[in-house]
């Protein structure tokens, strides 16, 4: 067996959270763990390595970070990076290098997968792992000299990798017992666990960084090219993890982080059957996940069965109730389907979380009637939670090039700022943001 090495994983998730984040305050961005790091940790430990974690949300600042890194004295530092966290991740790598000159730093995640050279060019990352790391990262740890500076992870069979090691978060149980959403008038039963079944999204919405995900979740084709590879775990594998979580943590609810839970309707039907057979429905487990309006419309019977099996809340990406914007976004959904999807959810007692986007100029400019239609539509679907965003031309999305080439991006066009989809601030030229602030509906009216 190869020598056990010390690996430090870093979660730089400060973009939507803070140092010393208060777990008593409802916020998924402060409470939720990063399952990708938990999967890496279990794969590394399976190979005999020692794994520790620094989640920047749990410490007071960079001074404490440096003290922790020095005390842990890892051989390798692995940092998972979303685009919005890039500068934070760079700072973390720089400071770990300062404290431990011999530690090898590795960048992974969606941003390094899309922009590997940008990471290497910072001078603070020794290597970039593109794609998935469960198989290749432990192999890299054993012998980094065999790998180029930028390398791809081997695509794992999701049924053959160990369940995520959530306990690299020492405060895991406190997180699971904390209210994550803060929805007015509704609380999920706690403790809540997080899971993911399907990796990737098969759709081609132009506003989304789906193309980035299709780079992250890939496999090698027979011609040696990397092609998108969207796949899920077996029903038995997911049920086994659920039963483990119930037995070990007495969980009462689950957040499934799949981009689209109903990618494979037959799988969902089999999953629901097993939830009943294994007594999980009778146990009373509740769950929340995401779907598209057109999928809901095509699978009403399935939505009803999901509701009977514990589905409490569906996060629906309506995005817009303007035909022009839905077409511009290549959403593949109609306004009528948006309304019908909400109707189906209400019929079956499933609460709706409404994601929607305002302030979208198309090739004919910005039209305020698009936003008025969207606000009116969102009010009509009567969600339990309103989740608005101002349109952001995210690097990696299809539409980013249109806004960049037409000089429509406001301010500094760096990838980090433009990945901040949560910032309710002006993003593109030609939009009346005072008007949007005046018409926007969010949950402030419900508290």
Buried (B, 14 or more C-beta within 10 A) or exposed (E): EEEBBBBBBBBBBBBBBEBBBEBEEBBEBBBBBBBBBBBBBBBBBEBEBBBBBBBBBBBEEBEBBBEBBEEBEBBBBBBBBBBBBBBBBBBBBBBBBEBBEEBBBBBBBBBBBBBBEBBBEBEBBBBBBBBBBBBBBBBBBBEBEEBEEBBBBBBBEBEEBEBBBBBBBEEBEEBBEBBBBBBEEEEBEBBBBBBBBBBBBBBBBBBBBBBBBBBBBBBEEEEEEBEBBBBBBBBEBBBBBBBEBBEEBEBBBBBBBBBBBBBBEEBBBBBBEBBEEBEBBEBEBBBBBBBBBBBBBBBBEBBBBBBBBBBBBBBBBBBBBBEBBBBBBBBBBBBEBBBBBBBBBBEBEBBBBBBBBBBBBBEEEBBBEBBBBBBEBBEEBEBBBBBBBBBBBBBBBBBBEBBBEEEBBBEEBEBBBBBBBBBBEBBBBEBEBEBBEEBBBEBEEEE
